[in-house]
C-alpha cells in the first residue's frame, strides 16, 4: 500500500475513510507509523508533508450456516468536535444557546459551565459554522497544524483572541506583538519568540 503525504486540512479519520478503513487506529497504530505517532501524538493534528503509511487491508472471516440469509452491519465511526467559547476577558461563555452547522446538518446546542460544546460529526466533515448571539464563526475542521509549526501556533493565537494575523514571517510585527501579549498574560519570558516553552503553553491553553 502507498505512503500517504498529508495535505492541509487532512486528519487521520478522514484519511481512514478515504482508504475504506472503518477504524483509523488500524492505520495510526501500525508499527511503520510509530515515528509519526511519537512526533505528532494527536492523530487529528497533522502537518502538511507528514508521511503516513497505509497498510494492506485484512479480510475478516465469519462462520455462517449455508442455505440461510445473513445480515452484516459495518459500524461507521464519527469524530467528536469540541469547541470552547470565551469572551474578551478569557471568561467562559457559559450556558449559552448556539447553532452548529456542519456539512448540511444543523445542531442546536448549549455551552456548558466551561463554555464548551461537543458534537459528533461525520469523519469526512471539512467545514462548518457556529452561530451564537450576534456572532457567526466559520470553522475549518482538520486544518489546525501542530503547535511547533508557525502556522500552528499562529492559528492558536488567533483562536485565543490574540491578533497574530496571517503572515508566515515570525518577525512580522503583528505576529511578534501577539506572542508578547500571550507571554505577558501567562507569565512567560517576554521576547516575542514562540519557542518551545511558549508553544507548550499555547497547546495547554488552547486544548490541543
C-alpha positions, 0 to 999 in steps of 0.5 A: 500500500502507498505512503500517504503525504498529508495535505492541509486540512487532512486528519487521520479519520478522514484519511481512514475513510478515504482508504475504506478503513472503518477504524483509523487506529488500524492505520495510526497504530501500525508499527511503520507509523510509530515515528509519526505517532511519537512526533505528532501524538494527536492523530487529528493534528497533522502537518502538511508533508507528514508521511503516513503509511497505509497498510494492506487491508485484512479480510475478516472471516465469519462462520455462517450456516449455508442455505440461510440469509445473513445480515452484516452491519459495518459500524461507521465511526464519527469524530467528536468536535469540541469547541470552547467559547470565551469572551474578551476577558478569557471568561467562559461563555457559559450556558449559552444557546448556539447553532452548529452547522456542519456539512448540511446538518444543523445542531442546536446546542448549549455551552456548558459551565466551561463554555464548551460544546461537543458534537459528533460529526461525520469523519469526512466533515471539512467545514462548518459554522457556529452561530451564537448571539450576534456572532457567526464563526466559520470553522475549518475542521482538520486544518489546525497544524501542530503547535511547533509549526508557525502556522500552528501556533499562529492559528492558536493565537488567533483562536485565543483572541490574540491578533497574530494575523496571517503572515508566515514571517515570525518577525512580522510585527503583528505576529511578534506583538501577539506572542508578547501579549500571550507571554505577558498574560501567562507569565512567560519570558517576554521576547516575542519568540514562540519557542518551545516553552511558549508553544507548550503553553499555547497547546495547554491553553488552547486544548490541543 
